């Protein structure tokens, strides 16, 4: 299987581990974004059917503020702490939102809508920044196609999985927030493993 992947995607053996971790990270983060987008928009429109334009403007402001704070902190903290810390911040946020929805707090639905789009803006960007950090220019040229395939596959898988779970009524939209939080924690572990593997290389 390893030799097949190396041959098909033009990935060398010493590049396979970081490329696979980055593939998995982008797969999960895009899948989560698709899932969060579906449940966040649905819950928001159910609670605030006429306030979508305001939510879109609030999302743009929130993304700008978060990105600004992220850039400022990046001058003080290492990339590892920045990315892992950001992912854990999002993890904790979605756990809190899930808890708020148990009391049918309408503002939780608004926050979920904004936070999902903030995750969609920052999550993939952190992944590609990480790729530039752990791979040389020559390695990146070879494996970025393989890594990018993870994002494409994640988008498809996230959409189908969300539709299947909601259609089968396996979980309510509110409870899927816990799934989002759990997978974000897995993404943080993948990033940590990538830095450990990078230091070993």
C-alpha positions in Angstrom: 0.0 0.0 0.0 2.8 2.4 0.9 4.7 1.7 -2.3 1.5 2.2 -4.3 0.9 5.7 -2.7 4.5 6.6 -3.3 4.3 5.7 -6.9 0.9 7.2 -7.7 1.3 10.5 -5.9 5.1 10.9 -6.5 5.8 11.0 -2.7 9.1 9.8 -1.4 9.4 7.5 1.6 10.8 10.2 3.9 8.0 12.6 2.8 5.1 10.1 3.3 4.7 10.6 7.1 4.4 14.5 7.1 2.4 14.4 3.9 -0.1 11.8 5.3 -0.5 13.8 8.6 -1.2 17.0 6.6 -3.6 15.1 4.3 -5.5 13.8 7.4 -5.5 17.3 9.0 -7.0 19.0 5.9 -9.4 16.1 5.3 -10.8 16.5 8.8 -10.8 20.3 9.0 -12.7 20.7 5.7 -15.1 17.9 6.6 -15.8 19.6 9.9 -16.3 22.9 8.1 -18.9 21.3 5.8 -20.6 19.7 8.8 -20.5 22.8 10.9 -21.8 25.0 8.0 -24.8 22.7 7.5 -25.8 22.5 11.2 -24.8 26.1 12.0 -26.8 27.7 9.2 -29.8 25.4 9.9 -29.9 26.2 13.6 -29.4 29.9 13.0 -32.1 30.3 10.4 -34.5 28.4 12.6 -33.8 30.8 15.5 -33.3 34.0 13.5 -35.1 33.6 10.1 -34.7 37.3 9.1 -31.2 38.1 10.5 -28.9 36.3 8.0 -27.4 39.6 6.5 -26.4 40.7 10.0 -24.9 37.3 10.8 -22.8 37.5 7.6 -21.4 40.9 8.6 -20.8 39.7 12.1 -18.9 36.8 10.7 -16.6 39.0 8.6 -15.8 41.2 11.7 -15.2 38.1 13.9 -12.8 36.5 11.3 -10.9 39.8 11.0 -10.5 40.2 14.7 -9.4 36.6 15.2 -6.9 36.8 12.4 -5.6 40.1 13.8 -5.1 38.6 17.2 -3.6 35.4 15.7 -1.0 37.5 13.8 -0.1 39.5 16.9 0.3 36.4 19.0 2.4 34.7 16.4 5.2 37.2 17.0 5.4 36.0 20.7 4.6 32.3 20.5 5.9 29.5 18.4 4.0 28.1 15.4 3.3 24.9 17.3 1.8 26.7 20.2 -0.2 29.0 18.0 -1.8 26.2 15.9 -2.4 23.7 18.7 -3.7 26.4 21.0 -6.1 27.8 18.3 -7.5 24.3 17.6 -8.0 23.7 21.4 -9.7 27.1 21.6 -12.1 26.1 18.9 -12.6 22.7 20.6 -13.5 24.3 23.9 -15.8 26.8 22.2 -17.9 24.2 20.5 -18.2 22.2 23.7 -19.5 25.4 25.4 -21.9 26.0 22.5 -23.2 22.5 22.7 -23.8 23.0 26.5 -25.7 26.3 25.7 -27.9 24.6 23.1 -29.1 22.2 25.8 -31.0 25.1 27.3 -32.3 26.2 23.9 -30.3 29.4 24.1 -30.9 31.2 20.8 -27.7 33.2 21.0 -25.7 29.9 21.0 -27.1 29.3 17.5 -25.8 32.7 16.4 -22.4 32.1 17.9 -22.2 28.6 16.2 -22.9 30.2 12.8 -20.1 32.8 13.3 -17.6 30.3 14.8 -18.1 27.8 12.0 -17.1 30.3 9.4 -14.2 31.5 11.5 -13.0 27.9 11.7 -13.4 27.6 7.9 -11.2 30.6 7.4 -8.5 29.8 9.9 -8.3 26.0 9.9 -7.2 25.4 6.3 -4.9 28.4 6.5 -3.1 27.0 9.5 -2.7 23.7 7.7 -1.0 25.2 4.7 1.2 27.3 6.9 2.2 24.2 8.7 2.9 22.5 5.4 5.3 25.3 4.4 7.0 25.0 7.8 7.6 21.3 7.9 8.4 20.7 4.1 11.2 22.1 2.0 10.3 23.9 -1.2 11.3 20.8 -3.3 9.2 18.5 -1.1 6.2 20.8 -1.1 6.3 20.9 -4.9 6.0 17.1 -5.0 3.5 16.5 -2.2 1.1 19.5 -2.2 -1.1 17.8 -4.8 -1.5 14.8 -2.5 -2.1 17.0 0.5 -4.6 19.1 -1.3 -6.5 16.0 -2.3 -7.3 15.6 1.4 -9.1 18.9 1.5 -11.2 17.9 -1.6 -12.0 14.5 -0.2 -12.9 16.0 3.2 -15.4 18.4 1.6 -17.1 15.6 -0.1 -17.1 13.3 2.9 -18.2 16.0 5.3 -21.3 16.8 3.2 -22.3 13.2 2.7 -21.7 12.2 6.3 -23.7 15.2 7.7 -26.6 14.5 5.4 -26.6 10.8 6.3 -26.5 11.4 10.1 -29.3 13.9 10.0 -31.4 11.9 7.6 -31.1 8.8 9.7 -31.7 10.8 12.9 -28.6 9.3 14.5 -27.8 12.6 16.1 -29.5 15.9 16.5 -27.8 19.0 15.0 -27.0 20.2 18.5 -25.3 17.0 19.4 -23.2 17.1 16.2 -21.4 20.1 17.9 -19.8 17.5 20.2 -18.6 15.6 17.2 -17.1 18.8 15.8 -15.3 19.4 19.1 -14.0 15.9 19.3 -12.6 15.8 15.8 -11.0 19.3 16.4 -9.2 17.7 19.3 -8.0 15.0 17.0 -6.7 17.7 14.6 -4.7 19.2 17.4 -3.1 15.8 18.1 -2.3 15.4 14.4 -0.5 18.8 14.5 1.4 17.8 17.6 2.5 14.6 15.9 3.6 16.5 12.9 5.8 18.8 14.9 7.3 15.8 16.7 7.9 14.0 13.4 9.4 17.2 11.9 11.9 17.5 14.7 12.9 13.8 14.2 13.5 14.5 10.5 
